[in-house]
Amino acid sequence: MKSYVFSTLAVAASIAQAHTTLYALWVNDVDQGLGNTGTGYIRSPPNNNPVKDLTSPDMACNVNNVPAPKYVSVKPGDNVTFEWHHNSRDASDDIIASSHKGPVQVYMAPMTSSQGSGPIWQKIAEHGYDATSKRWAVDDLISNKGKHSIIVPDVADGNYFLRPEIIALHEADTLHDQNSARGAQFYFECAQLKISGGSGSAMPAGVSFPGAYKDSDPGVHFNLYGSFSTYPVPGPTVWSVGAVATSTVLSQASTAAPSSAVAPSGTPVSSSATTSSSSLVEAAPTAASSISSTSSDVAPASASTFANSITASVSSTTTTTVPTTLATSVKPSSAATTAGAPGEDDDGECPEDGDFNPTTSEASPAMPYSATTAAQSAASAADGDDGDDGDCEP
């Protein structure tokens, strides 16, 4: 009985130990400071839980979709890096549980009064599963300490959303609309950008959130534990101006800001980046806060960069190869994941969703779900997960 009480208290006191949120942006390797605060530039949810209802208006910019007070200023051709974390911006943070395998994508849309609703979104980058290395985009994201990048397309000057997205597939073998405790998990937020200095046109109409995905899509309803050699990344194809990923390579890259860049439209653009710690964040037009310099509490460091060689369609007769998409600067530090307390799965999450419980060596008795394979049970034992993902939250 004492052991049971201890386990219950440990579970109730923990934070969802596998989830993740967007913490910050970097522009040409210059840290723009924390963006997920009340004075930042990211429309951040109140916790790190995923969205799973694909019909919810929260699919646009997550819950708490209210304008942030600041924007990050960029030019076409600038390299923008997204930085994700599980609990904190510390070197020991595990980013997201290794069991949460799946694709990483980035969408872009003009900021309008609709606050992200309507057919305004274009996908500008995607990375799913590499059959040769048998690695998922999430595996690379964890190795890269939560960072992945895009090149800003050459579009008309104005305010825009960047919506990076992680889809965790560890419970995607069951449709969420049939069992709300399971299903694919979507992690995303909207960062606010101010783009200037380009020569591009307004973005064309695109997909809507909600509406871009269905529970029955093969990339959403997917058995991670079965036999497969390919993975169909859900959503539309990558916008040609945003650059179409054709291959994935690992390469070395310096964190020094480039002296020039090539916009995905193929137009050379001088980079506005410097190697100083000056932030490119500025207050939104309605905000009274002044612009200030910021310095990173996570220093950029030379490390492997995860990059895609991409092809951008410049016109109906011309194509230009651009060496970018999901490029990622990485900190050369390592972090060990702490095992969960008694009563939790090994990644610290609640076992009430029917996941394997390594403490008792039996399945937890809560929500029933589809037949569990031996591989799925083993994976749950290693770092199992979270039922309806309000788990462990106060």
Secondary structure, DSSP 8 states (H G I E B T S, - for coil): -HHHHHHHHHHHHS--TT--EEEEEEETTEEEEE-SSTTSSEE--SSS--B--TTSGGGTT-SS----SEEEEE-TT-EEEEEEESS-SSTT---S-TT----EEEEEEE--TTTT-SS-BEEEEEE-EETTTTEEHHHHHHHTTTEEEEE-----SEEEEEEEEEEE-TTTTS-TTT-TTSS-EEEE-EEEEEE-S---------B-TTTS--TTSTTTS--TTS--S-----SS---TTT-EEEEEEEEEE--S--SEEE-TTS-EEE----SS----EEE-TT----------SS----EEEEEEEEEEE-SSS-EEEE--SS-----S---------TTS-TTS---TTS-EETTTTEE-SSS--S---HHHHHHHHHH---SSS-TT--
